[in-house]
């Protein structure tokens, strides 16, 4: 499976959004930021250097975007929602969670801020971009309802082929999963994975494609290769596709997830948010920090 924490660290990088920065100090611009033998660096000197740098300008853009998102969509993203997502990922990574956060340069606080920014941006996307019937019809053609499977993950193709042979000889999937599977989260659960449909983003596309071809009770006849290794998959439950109305919510979420990966769409969403906020940048040297989203004339009134 893919690490969502790494995705969250990007905070919808396609839109150029990053973590919100802390507010500037209210101290006098002559306050000392650092001193050394023979001199010092004042807050004003530090600010003057920072605003010349790309990193400093991006920090200001990030602060503006995050705060305007919060102002317009904060009522749609409760702390309860953020905590729920956070706890899901904490449970997923278990005892390794702290180490994974550290490897990605994040703390509990910054990761929660990432999750909140994602949720705010998602709320903005759904408010600003409406899904058409033609988009839904197109997505419906390839949509697969939730299926339930068992799988055995191994490192070598030959091992997977051997497992398939043993299954044909009557060995139980459960015993082989326990003996061979490298997926520690499922090997003692007969290899059973949580149900998933075609909108799932945690599984490799090759895994999903192979699984959706199976009927209930069938096992893959050849090993399925993914980024993790080789899989033997058994279909436990493959329901009929049913009616569109029964899956509309999942399909709409799939469409929005696709939109969120499109740079042009997300820039347009952020542009709309910023224009609604009527942003006015007072420092002439920073007047272009939002130019990738809105025109200079719009950001410097």
C-alpha positions, 0 to 999 in steps of 0.5 A: 500500500502507498503511504498517505502521510507522504501525500499529506505532506505535499498538501495538494502540491498540484495547487502549490499549497504548503503548511501554514506559517506562524504569524509574524511577531508583533515586536518592533522591527528593530528587535534583535533576531540574532546577535554575534560578536560585533553585530546583530541582525534585526527583525527588519533586516531579516524580513527584508532578506526573507521577502527577496527569497522564493521561500519567503514569498512562497511562505506568504502565499501559503499563509494567505491561501490557508487563511482565506480557505479557513475563513471561507470553509472553516465551518465545513471542517471541524476539529473532529473531522481532522482528528478522525483522519489523524487517528485513522493514519495513526492506527494504520501505522501503529508503533511506527507512526512517530517514526514515519512522521519524523521521516517526512519532516512532520510533527503531530501538529504539522500533520494535523494542519496538513490534513486540515488544509486538505479538507479545506481545499476539498471543501472549496473544490466541491463548492466551486466545481460542480460535477456534470451528468456527462462526467458521472456517466463516463465514470459509471462506465468503468466503475466497479462496486466494492469487492472483498478479497483475500491476498497473499503477498510474496517477494518472488514470482516463483513463490506465488506460482507455487502457492497457486499450485498448492491452492489447486491441490486443495491447500487452504488460502488461510494456512498459505497466507499465514505461512507465506504472506509478507503483509503482516496486517493481513497474514493472520486474518486469512489475507483478507483486505478491507472492501474496496471499489474502483475509487480506492487510492491505497491499492496499486491499479494492477492489483485492482484490475486483476481483482475486478476480473475475478468472480466470487470464489475464483483465484488469480491463475497467474501472480499479480505484480505490484510495487510491493511484490507478487500477489495471489488474490482470491475473490470472496465477494464480487457483487453485481454492479447494480444501479447508478443511484446506489453508487452516485456518492462514491462516483462523485468522490472519485471524480473530485479526487481526479480533479484534485490531481489536476494542476489547472483545476486546483489553481482555478479553485484557489484563484476563486477563493483568493478573489472572493477574499479580495486580498490586498498586499501592502508591501510593493516588493511582495505584490506578485506572490499570488501571481500564479493564481490571480493577476497582479492587479487583483492582488495589489489593490 
